[in-house]
Amino acid sequence: MARLSEHPTVKRFYEGTSVLPDAGSSSTLDAGWLRTLCLEAGADDVGFIEIDRPEIADQHRDILAAFPRTKTLVSLICRMNREPIRSPARSVANLEFHHSGDRVNEVARKIVATLERRGIRALNPAMGFPMEMDRFPGRVWVVSHKPVAVAAGLGQMGIHRNVIHPKFGSFILLGTILLDAKVTAYGRSIDYNPCVECKLCVSACPVGAIEPDGYFNFSACYTHNYREFMGGFTDWVEQIADSESASAYRRKVTDPESVSMWQSLSFGANYKSAYCLAVCPAGEHVIGPFLTDRKAFLSEVVKPLQQKVETVYVVPGSDAEGYVPRRFPHKRTKRVSNGVRPRSIRGFLNTIPLAFQRNQAENLDAIYHFTFTGEEEAKATIHIRKQSLEVNDGHIGAADIHITADSRTWLGFLAKEKSIVWAILRRKIRIKGSPRLLLAFGTCFPS
């Protein structure tokens, strides 16, 4: 066998005749040059932050797991066309979402390709989907683009939980590039919020996920807007599996719902609303019509979405189920599962705040101590008070009720695969305190 050093590729490498030199870990890129590169690749704005920026500390481990050489994060945005997003015809809006998302991915890929040709290593995670779905329902994304964009100075989070760009408003999609190089200058968060606090996103949301005081009901948004993504899709599949015949299936799922799923599978999963983006007037390039003729803006942009007759998907017993008929009596609610089933006790504790329904907790004030045994041992305290939720590791304070549960049994109960009565009789779940508090706990987290 020939020596590796005699191979033509190896010889050319050491001779420096066939490859670009590796920029190496000590390379520092000029911020102006990198910005120009990103804009010429098609980005509408761009910013840079260091890997050790405090604003993304909670992502540090995940980012380095994806690309251990990361030193800089490049945040880029691409604008969306406004009128398609505002259309009550969701096929029009979703076409814009999908094509704009493809553009973000293509721009990021183009930037990475240019850097690679210069010997600079970089990685471009997806703008949205596809994601690492083997982690579902946990942290399926490689990097969370919103905190990166805010830290880089590309906007601030609005009440609707989307980044609002100072000029382009909410009509943007975000991307991030992980870069093995430092940059001569980094961005900083802007010193004001482009959100004008008009609360139009509150008035347009079909499930009441955005409340006037800024509270956000993640579960309500996820269940409806993402019906044909992730958990909603698994719920639909289970409806098929549970149907004994075609007629039984049709009693559960209408023909328009079936073909909508086909459309999502064929052309890209469709958002059911995203009205919060559609009605947002913030941003220097967007706000004009809202300021000059507010009545016309409401009539042309907001009311068509409010008045649209549509099916709204809600979890039984959720805040959204009560909100829709009260606020939009012409919209039809349909009870579904959001398909979120934690696969670990840590996952359960992490998703608790996302599932919390504060209106269901109106009269509840209690401290819950949980002790999990068996395959996954853990202790936690969940305090529900004044329609707010606090989750902590360990046992804190004097418990009103103490639940000791075998971890696998508890996860089976959450997945509706095991009866809590059976679990209590088998002493797989033990309760010290009033069972009514456990029932009250369940009503705060319908799924």
C-alpha positions, -999 to +999 in steps of 0.1 A: +000+000+000+014+034-010+023+059+017-003+086+023+023+113+019+028+101-017-008+105-027-013+133-053-040+150-032-018+150-001+012+163-020-008+192-036-021+201-002+013+205+013+025+223-018-004+247-014-012+245-051-048+231-050-066+244-019-072+276-002-055+280+031-076+273+061-085+306+077-080+289+111-094+298+145-074+330+147-090+346+117-109+378+122-132+390+095-139+427+087-175+434+097-181+457+068-169+431+043-190+404+059-221+426+059-216+434+022-212+397+014-245+389+032-265+417+016-251+409-019-262+373-013-298+385-008-303+393+028-323+425+036-304+431+069-277+414+089-261+416+123-234+398+142-230+386+178-203+367+198-209+331+209-205+341+245-232+368+244-253+366+276-286+369+256-280+334+241-264+317+271-292+292+273-284+281+237-247+279+242-245+241+246-268+234+217-250+257+193-216+242+202-230+207+199-241+216+163-209+233+154-182+232+180-160+258+163-186+286+165-172+320+174-197+343+158-234+341+150-246+359+118-282+369+120-299+377+087-334+386+077-354+385+045-385+405+039-419+390+031-444+406+008-471+422+031-503+418+011-501+380+006-495+376+044-526+397+051-549+377+027-577+358+043-570+331+017-544+311+036-531+294+005-518+329-006-503+336+028-487+302+031-472+305-004-454+336+008-443+320+040-428+290+022-411+309-006-397+335+018-384+307+040-368+290+010-351+323+002-337+326+037-322+292+035-308+298+000-293+331+011-277+315+041-264+286+020-249+311-005-231+329+022-217+297+037-206+286+002-187+319-004-170+316+030-161+280+024-143+290-008-123+314+012-113+287+037-137+299+064-158+272+081-195+280+086-228+262+092-263+273+082-291+257+103-326+257+087-347+288+089-376+268+102-385+232+092-369+207+088-358+204+124-344+176+146-377+159+151-362+130+170-361+155+200-399+162+197-416+175+218-384+191+232-360+216+217-362+205+181-344+235+166-306+238+162-306+275+170-334+298+182-332+327+156-353+353+175-329+359+205-300+360+181-317+387+159-326+408+189-291+406+204-276+415+169-297+447+168-322+436+141-353+444+162-372+437+194-399+412+203-434+425+200-464+416+221-471+389+195-438+371+203-423+379+169-393+400+162-402+434+148-376+451+126-373+489+129-380+493+091-396+462+078-418+455+109-431+420+114-429+410+077-396+392+080-382+357+084-350+350+102-319+329+096-287+323+115-252+312+104-227+297+128-192+310+119-157+298+128-142+333+129-144+364+149-156+397+135-142+432+139-174+446+152-205+432+168-241+444+170-260+455+201-297+454+208-316+485+197-326+509+225-364+510+217-391+485+207-407+491+173-439+476+187-464+505+189-487+486+213-517+490+191-529+455+203-543+447+169-526+413+172-547+408+204-579+416+185-571+394+155-559+362+171-586+336+167-577+317+199-570+345+223-534+334+226-522+370+230-537+389+259-538+427+264-515+425+294-488+408+273-495+372+285-490+346+258-508+313+258-484+291+239-507+260+239-536+279+222-513+292+194-496+259+189-528+239+189-545+260+162-519+277+141-497+247+139-525+221+135-509+205+105-474+205+120-459+182+146-483+174+174-514+182+154-502+158+127-497+130+151-532+136+165-546+133+130-527+101+124-541+087+156-576+096+145-570+075+114-557+046+135-587+048+159-613+048+131-628+014+123-640+023+089-640+051+063-673+063+075-661+064+111-631+085+100-653+109+081-673+115+113-641+127+129-624+145+101-641+164+073-631+161+037-617+197+037-596+188+067-583+156+050-573+174+018-558+202+038-535+176+053-527+163+018-519+199+008-495+203+038-478+170+030-474+178-007-465+215-006-454+224+029-472+225+062-498+253+063-502+278+091-539+281+101-537+318+110-505+338+118-529+368+119-507+385+145-481+391+117-507+401+091-523+429+111-491+444+127-486+480+115-452+484+131-420+494+112-410+525+093-419+510+059-452+496+071-468+521+095-479+547+069-514+534+061-522+528+098-513+564+107-529+581+078-562+563+077-567+540+107-603+533+098-594+521+064-566+500+078-589+483+102-615+477+075-591+464+048-566+445+069-580+435+103-617+429+099-615+404+070-594+381+093-617+387+123-648+380+102-635+350+084-657+319+089-633+291+097-626+261+120-606+269+151-588+240+168-588+240+206-579+216+233-609+205+254-611+225+286-586+251+275-589+289+277-592+290+239-623+268+240-641+294+260-626+324+242-636+315+206-674+314+209-674+345+232-652+366+209-659+350+174-693+333+175-692+328+138-661+307+140-665+269+146-644+253+173-632+217+170-618+198+199-585+181+193-554+170+211-522+191+205-502+158+205-476+170+230-466+140+251-434+145+272-410+116+269-392+123+301-398+139+335-375+167+326-395+172+294-427+173+315-413+200+338-400+220+308-433+219+290-455+227+320-453+265+315-462+261+278-493+241+286-505+263+315-540+277+311-542+306+335-580+312+333-585+276+345-564+285+376-585+315+386-593+302+420-564+280+427-536+288+452-515+257+460-480+244+462-474+210+447-444+188+456-435+161+431-412+132+438-405+110+408-390+076+413-379+046+392-361+051+358-359+089+362-356+103+397-364+140+403-380+164+428-399+195+418-421+222+432-450+237+411-466+267+426-499+280+411-511+313+425-530+343+412-532+327+378-495+324+375-471+294+375-437+288+390-417+256+385-386+249+405-363+219+410-364+204+445-390+208+472-395+245+482-419+257+508-447+239+526-466+216+502-504+216+500-502+183+483-473+158+477-474+135+447-450+106+445-450+088+412-431+062+393-417+082+364-427+057+337-462+055+351-466+093+352-455+097+316-480+070+306-507+089+325-498+121+306-500+102+273-534+089+283-521+054+281-525+046+318-554+054+342-546+074+372-571+054+392-553+022+383-519+039+391-532+050+426-546+015+433-513-001+423-495+026+444-475+036+413-488+071+422-493+081+458-509+113+470-505+130+504-531+158+505-565+165+490-572+146+457-592+177+447-560+196+444-547+170+419-579+173+399-575+211+399-539+207+388-551+187+358-576+213+347-548+239+344-529+217+319-553+202+293-537+185+264 
